[in-house]
Amino acid sequence: MKKKLGNKIEKVLAINSENFRVKLRFVDRVVGEVDLFSTFEHPKDLAAEVLRGQLFAKCFVESGGLAWPNGLEFCPDALKMKLVTKKKSKAV
């Protein structure tokens, strides 16, 4: 089964800065939490700047992706795949 690309985030619903999780709603109404711990556990470059500037909670939606004021962005397709993978692994 092919993964559908071209996803867009509609809204950030909740942010957990302590665990680096963001709850998102996509334009297709799928809602779920994405775990970004692996990116921020040993941050480099723009991710390190987010932590140094205490910017994690300031994420927002820009052009359908997840972004921060310093220019760090996450592709909505990649985030949706992480979300879907997380849901599938819980069902097993």
DRENVEXKOL-970735 format. One record per residue (C-alpha): residue number from 1; residue in one letter; x, y, z. Coordinates in steps of 0.2 Angstrom, whole numbers. Example, Ala and Ser with C-alpha at 12.3 -4.5 7.8 and 13.67 -1.06 7.14 Angstrom:
[1 'A' [62 -22 39]]
[2 'S' [68 -5 36]]
END
This chain:
[1 'M' [0 0 0]]
[2 'K' [7 17 -5]]
[3 'K' [8 31 7]]
[4 'K' [-1 47 2]]
[5 'L' [10 62 0]]
[6 'G' [5 80 0]]
[7 'N' [-1 80 18]]
[8 'K' [-3 97 26]]
[9 'I' [-5 102 44]]
[10 'E' [-20 112 48]]
[11 'K' [-16 116 66]]
[12 'V' [-5 114 81]]
[13 'L' [-16 107 95]]
[14 'A' [-4 105 110]]
[15 'I' [14 106 113]]
[16 'N' [24 96 127]]
[17 'S' [41 105 128]]
[18 'E' [47 93 141]]
[19 'N' [45 77 131]]
[20 'F' [47 85 114]]
[21 'R' [29 80 108]]
[22 'V' [17 90 97]]
[23 'K' [-1 86 94]]
[24 'L' [-6 90 77]]
[25 'R' [-22 91 66]]
[26 'F' [-19 88 48]]
[27 'V' [-31 95 34]]
[28 'D' [-39 78 32]]
[29 'R' [-44 79 50]]
[30 'V' [-32 66 56]]
[31 'V' [-26 70 74]]
[32 'G' [-12 63 83]]
[33 'E' [4 67 93]]
[34 'V' [21 66 85]]
[35 'D' [36 62 96]]
[36 'L' [51 73 91]]
[37 'F' [63 67 105]]
[38 'S' [75 59 93]]
[39 'T' [78 76 85]]
[40 'F' [80 85 101]]
[41 'E' [89 72 112]]
[42 'H' [106 76 104]]
[43 'P' [102 92 94]]
[44 'K' [112 99 80]]
[45 'D' [111 115 70]]
[46 'L' [94 123 70]]
[47 'A' [87 110 82]]
[48 'A' [101 115 95]]
[49 'E' [96 134 92]]
[50 'V' [78 130 96]]
[51 'L' [83 122 113]]
[52 'R' [96 136 117]]
[53 'G' [83 149 113]]
[54 'Q' [69 140 122]]
[55 'L' [59 140 106]]
[56 'F' [51 123 106]]
[57 'A' [34 129 112]]
[58 'K' [34 142 99]]
[59 'C' [31 130 84]]
[60 'F' [18 135 71]]
[61 'V' [11 129 55]]
[62 'E' [19 137 39]]
[63 'S' [14 132 22]]
[64 'G' [7 116 29]]
[65 'G' [23 111 38]]
[66 'L' [28 112 56]]
[67 'A' [41 127 59]]
[68 'W' [50 137 72]]
[69 'P' [55 155 72]]
[70 'N' [73 151 68]]
[71 'G' [69 142 52]]
[72 'L' [68 124 58]]
[73 'E' [55 115 48]]
[74 'F' [48 98 47]]
[75 'C' [39 90 32]]
[76 'P' [21 86 35]]
[77 'D' [22 70 25]]
[78 'A' [36 64 37]]
[79 'L' [27 69 52]]
[80 'K' [11 60 46]]
[81 'M' [21 44 43]]
[82 'K' [28 45 60]]
[83 'L' [11 47 67]]
[84 'V' [3 33 57]]
[85 'T' [18 22 61]]
[86 'K' [15 26 80]]
[87 'K' [-3 21 78]]
[88 'K' [1 5 69]]
[89 'S' [14 -1 82]]
[90 'K' [1 2 96]]
[91 'A' [-12 -9 88]]
[92 'V' [0 -24 87]]
END
